[in-house]
Amino acid sequence: MTRKCNSSVGEILGPGDAARLTDLGLVNPPTPPNGSILVDKRRLNRSSDEETKYILLNANIESCPDAFATIPEKLISKATIEYVGFSSDKATEIWSGWDAKPSGPIKREIDLSGETTPEVSFIDWVMSHTGRPMNYDVWEDDSSAWFRHMEQRGIATELQHSIMDPRFKDMRLTGTCIGWLRDTMKLRYEALNEMQQASAEREKARGHRRNSARPQKSRIEEAKP
């Protein structure tokens, strides 16, 4: 794939936004640090405030742990690999391969300096570990084959059970195992991007409010040396 370097590779919550939400008790870093943070579900993205309005905004992690969601601190991280659906051990393996820089002429998106050049995005690198559909995939109505492939690929138990939920069997059989894995991982990664954008918008709006609250100088005052 060829495209411009992706600039959205840092923290998911902007520094100012994270500090403010932490002061309000809406963000809780785990102890000891593990690359993830707990965020009040009403502060995840643009629509979460409306979608989770039943949650009290002054809920704290001790009394209302279900009011918080665990998300990665950084978009490109081992924690994100786990978030999209790989087991901890497999995430460590995938992250080591990415961190060591993939071999060959293809560059990682974080290696670019603004020029257009062949690159591999982080999420494409992660999803490639679900298997090679041109070589092998599962599509038949054989649950054991689906589970076996996902287990061999290091898919987290949570995602395995989500895909194999019997309520959605008919829908599942319209696609393939690798196809559903990649679709789900891509959606989860896009959700993290939306959280990052929502945080940036909160920081920007707060900056505008601070600027508008400052006393305005008259033209005469501005003209004084």
LINGI-V217061 format. One record per residue. NEAR is the number of other C-alpha atoms within 10 Angstrom. Layout:
{{NEAR} {NEAR}}
This chain:
{{9} {13} {15} {14} {20} {15} {11} {14} {16} {14} {16} {23} {27} {19} {13} {16} {19} {20} {14} {14} {17} {15} {11} {13} {16} {23} {25} {20} {15} {12} {7} {6} {8} {12} {15} {20} {21} {20} {24} {29} {21} {22} {21} {22} {18} {16} {12} {14} {16} {10} {11} {15} {11} {10} {17} {12} {17} {12} {16} {18} {17} {7} {8} {13} {12} {13} {21} {22} {16} {17} {20} {23} {21} {20} {22} {21} {22} {24} {23} {25} {25} {19} {22} {26} {24} {30} {20} {17} {13} {19} {25} {17} {14} {19} {21} {13} {14} {18} {12} {8} {13} {14} {9} {6} {9} {15} {17} {19} {21} {17} {13} {17} {12} {12} {9} {11} {17} {17} {19} {18} {18} {21} {18} {13} {16} {22} {22} {13} {17} {23} {19} {11} {13} {6} {6} {9} {17} {20} {16} {13} {12} {10} {12} {9} {15} {20} {19} {11} {19} {22} {15} {10} {15} {19} {24} {20} {14} {11} {19} {20} {11} {12} {19} {15} {11} {11} {10} {11} {13} {10} {10} {18} {15} {10} {13} {16} {24} {23} {16} {16} {20} {22} {11} {18} {22} {17} {12} {16} {19} {14} {15} {23} {17} {17} {20} {22} {19} {21} {24} {18} {16} {17} {19} {14} {12} {14} {13} {11} {11} {10} {11} {10} {9} {8} {7} {10} {9} {8} {8} {7} {9} {9} {8} {6} {4}}
